[in-house]
Amino acid sequence: MDQHIAESIGRPDLIRLDDRLVCLRFETMKVVSALAAVRHLLDTGAVRRGDTLLDSSSGIYAYALALACHRHGMRCHIVGSTTVDHTLRTQLAVLGATLERMEPCSDLKLDQKRRVERIHEILAEHPEYHWMRQYHDDIHYLGYRAIADRIREESGTDGLTVVGGVGSGASTGALARYLRADAADVELVGVQPYGSVTFGAEHVSDPEIIIAGIGSSIPFANVSHELYDTLHWISFDAALSGSVDLLRRHAVFAGLSTGAGYLAARHERDRSPERTVLFIAADTGHRYVDTVYARHHEATPITDLTPREVPDQSHLALPWSRMRWNRAPATAVVS
């Protein structure tokens, strides 16, 4: 029996959509990494119960860290962007977390830069606070070991391809590392939005949005570029079509990044009939009802969508591009 709701929220479902397509569905994925990270800090003496944990977040990690703090008797202070919606603000307040919302900013890079600057100001005032550094501290890999074990037990690792949004690098990077410990041929496919600097796509803009959670306007130390075999860059419109099709075809109600991952996973499945493809659904679709699902009539049939195969980032083009990365280091990033 679980001792706290966070443990239940962090436990994913493994759903076989067809004979070679598997969905790893979370209610809120980052709870896995936040819980394990806080537990590790407590076990090693880096923090003590009652201490304040601090970080910047656009939304989902704020909720995950607040839950982990609630579970372990810690205080939580979040510097949040304007994307933290009313529902989440209310939950954070009731959970006892402190939320500082930055002023509205249309420039994502400037927004992230301002949030980090505010973190440093807070640390100067409160050096006793512990900065979690979700984008840069690999303690956020730890929680995915148990997830990898479950994948190994329930679906096996022979001929397995894992697909997921890159984001901070923790979920896909950790799963690849843990699964490859005994199955080196596990392939890792990363999904990125246009405009993200992580793999050199900052020169291509998406007129809709940069898909929250899977890209970045600043470098993240937790991204291990050498773990990825293939990359897909997917636009908002294509991801919307993927999300709508996933709900319509398989009744899986998930976020926008999952729609992008689903498109990439289907393509990788069709390219490699000898492999099983597992894709990550990091959260539910509730936050996207108005921005994505209410626009379901705009969705393009996914059978009409095919990625453009590109040799390097200079050839990237909307709505969907695919490139072999071949486990190259970060130095291979060009724009």
N, C-alpha and C positions, 0 to 999 in steps of 0.2 A: 504493500500500500504506500502511495506517495505521502510524504510528510509536508508538502507544500504544493500549491497550484502551479508554481513555476516548473516543477519537475514534470507535471502532466503536459503543460503547454509546450515544453521543449522536446517531447517525445514524438517523433514523426510517424506517419503511416507509410507503408510500402504498398503501392497499388500497381498491379500488373494491368496495363491498358490493352496490351496485346501480347503475342508470344515473344516479342523482342523489344517492347517498350515499357519501361517501368517508371512510375512517378514516386519520388521521395517527397511526401507532402508534410509540411510543417504548418502549425498554426502561427507561430512566430519563431523563425529559425534562430535569431541571435540570442534568444534565451539560453540556448545550449552553450554558446561560447561564454556568455556573461556569467552564468552559474559556475562553470568550471574555472573560469579565471578568478572569480572572487574566492572560491573555495581554495584554490592554489595559493593565493595571496595570504589567506588566513593560516593555512597549514604551514607555510614557510616563514610566518612571522612578519611578513612585509607590512601587513595591516592588522588591526585588532578590531573586535566587535565594538561598534559605536563610532568608529572612524568615519570620515566623509570621503566618498569616492566621487571623482569629478571627471566629466568628459563632455565633448561636443557631439551633437547628434542632429540629424535631420528628422528623426522620429523613432524608427524602429529600435535602434540601440538604446535610446532613452528609456523606452518601456522595458526592454530586457534588463538593463542595469537597475532600474527601479525595482523590478521583481527580485533580482538577485540580492539587492540590498535588504529588501523586506524579508527575504528568506533567511539571511544571515545576520540580521540585526545591525545593519550599517545605515549611514546617512547617504543620501544621493543628491548631487548637485549637477544639473545639466545646463549647458549653454546650447540653446536650440535655435534652429532656423525658423523662418516663418512657415515652413511646411508642416510644423507640428500643429495638427488640427485640434479642433475644440474637444473632440472625444478623448484624444490622447492627453490633452492638457488637463482635463478633468480627472482622468485616471491617475496621472502623475500626482496631482494635488492630493487626492484621497490616499494614495500610497505613501505620502509624506515626502515626496521628492521635491526639491526646489528647482524650478525652471526659469531660466533667464532667456527670454526671446530677443533675438537681435532685430534691429530695424529692417524693414523690407529692403531687399536688394535684388535687382534683376540679373546681376552678374554672379554666377555660381562660384567662380574662383574667388571673387572678392568676398562673397558671403563666407566661404570656408576660411579664408585668410583672417577675416574679422573675428570669427568665432575662436580661432586658435589664439589670436592676440588677446582676446578676453580671458581665455584659459590662463595665459601667462600672468595677466593682471591679478586674477584670483589667487594664483599660487604665490605671488609676491605678498599678497595680503594674508594668505593662509598657507604657509609652507607645510603645515601638518596634513593638508589634504593630499590624497593620492590620485594622481592623474592616470586614468585607465589606458589611454592611448590605444583605442580600439583599432586604429589603422596601422599601428607600428609595433605593437608588443605581441610577440607570437604566443603568449599565454592564451590568446584567443583561439589557438588551434586545438587546445587540449580537449575541449568538450566533444569534438567530432570523432574521437577514438572509438567511443561506444557506438556511434552511428555507423562507422566503418565496420565494426564487428558484426553489427546486425545485418548490414548489406551482405557481408561475406557469408553469413549463416543462411540467409533467406533467399538470396538470388545468386550467390556464387560470384567468383571473380574471373572465371575463364571467359576470355573474349568480351570483357566488360568495358564499355565506354561511359564515362561520367560527364554530364553536361550541366553547366550552371553559370549564373551570372558571376563575374569576377568580383566586383565590389572591392571590399577591403582585402580580398585574397584568402581570408581565413577558412571559409567553408570548403571551397573547391580545392584549395591547396592542401588543407588538412586531410580531406578524404583521399586525395591522390597519394599523399605520403603514406598514410596508414594502410591503404589497400595495396599499394605496391610493395609493402614490406614482404609479402609472400606471393605477389603476382605482378611482376615487372611489366607485363604487357597491358595493364590497365591504362586506357587512354583517357586523357583529360581535354575536354573541349570547353573553352571559355567564351562567354557571351558578353559583349560590350555594346554600349550605345555609341552613336556618333558623337563626337565632341569630347570624348574621354581621352585623357593624356596617358593612361596606363599602358596602352600598347600603340600609342602614336597616332591617334585619330582626332586630335584636337583641331586640325585644319578643316574638318568636315562638320558642318553644323546641321542639326535636325530642326526644321522650322517649328516643330511642336514642342518637345521638351528633351532634356537629357534624362533618360529613364532612371528614376531614383533608385539608389541602392546597388547598381551594378557597374557604374562608371565613376570617374573622378576628374576633378579639375586640378588636383595636386597629386604628386607622387605618394604612394603608400608603401611603406617598408614591408608590410605583411604580404605583399604580392611577390611570390617566387615565380618569376617569368619562366624559369627553366623547367617548370612542372607541366607546362601546357603544350599539347600536340597541335591543336587547331584552334582558330579563333573565328567567331562570327560577330559581325557588327550588324545590328538590327535596329531599324527606325521605329519611332512611336507607332506609326500607322501599321507596320507589319506586326509589331508586338500586339497591338490591339486585335488584329485579325487572329493571331495565335491564341490569345486569351479567350476570345469569343468561341472559337472552334473547340478549344479544350473543354469549355463548359457545355457547349451544344453536343459534342460528340461523346464526351466521357463523363459529364456531370461534375467535373472538378472545377470548383470556384476558387480561383487563385489570382494573385497580383499580376501586374503588367510585366514584370521581369520574368515571371513564369511563362507567360505567353511567348516571350522571346525565346526562352529556353526550350519550350515545347516545339517551336518551329525548327530550331537548330537540331534538336534530338530526332525529330522525324526525318530530317534530311540525312543525318549521320546513319540512322537505321537503314534507310533506303540505299545508301552508298555501300554499306558493308553488311551483306545478308548473313554473314557468319558471326556477327557480334550482337550482344544485348546492350541496349542503350538505356541508361538511367538518368533522368533529369530532375533537378531540384526545384521544388515549388516552395519558395521561402516564406510565403505568408498567404493569407486568405484574400479574397477579392473585395472585401467590404469597403476599403478605402478608395476603391476604383469604380464604385457604382456609377457615379455621375460623370467621371472623366473618361471612362472606358466602356462599361457595360451598357450604359444608357445610349451609347452610340453604336450599338451592335449592328444596326442597319447599314453602317458605313464599312463594315468588315469586308475585306476582299477574300474570296474563297482561297483557302491556303493552297489548294492544288494549282492556283495561278501564280504562286510565289515561288521563286527559285533564286538562290544566292548567285551573285556574280563572283566567279573565282578570280582572285587577284594575286599577283606575285609579290606585291609589297603594298605598304600603306598609301603610296602616292596614287594608286589606282582605286582607292575606296570610293564607293558611290552609293547613295540611297537607292532603294530602301533596304538592301540586304547584301552584304559582302562576306565572303569566306576566304580565309587564308591559312595555309599550313604554317605553323610556328616552329614545329620540330624541336621543342624543348630548348629553344635558344635562350641565352641570358638576356638581362635587361638592356645590355648594350646594343642589342639588335633593334631596339625601338627607334624608329625614324619617323619623321613627319614632313 
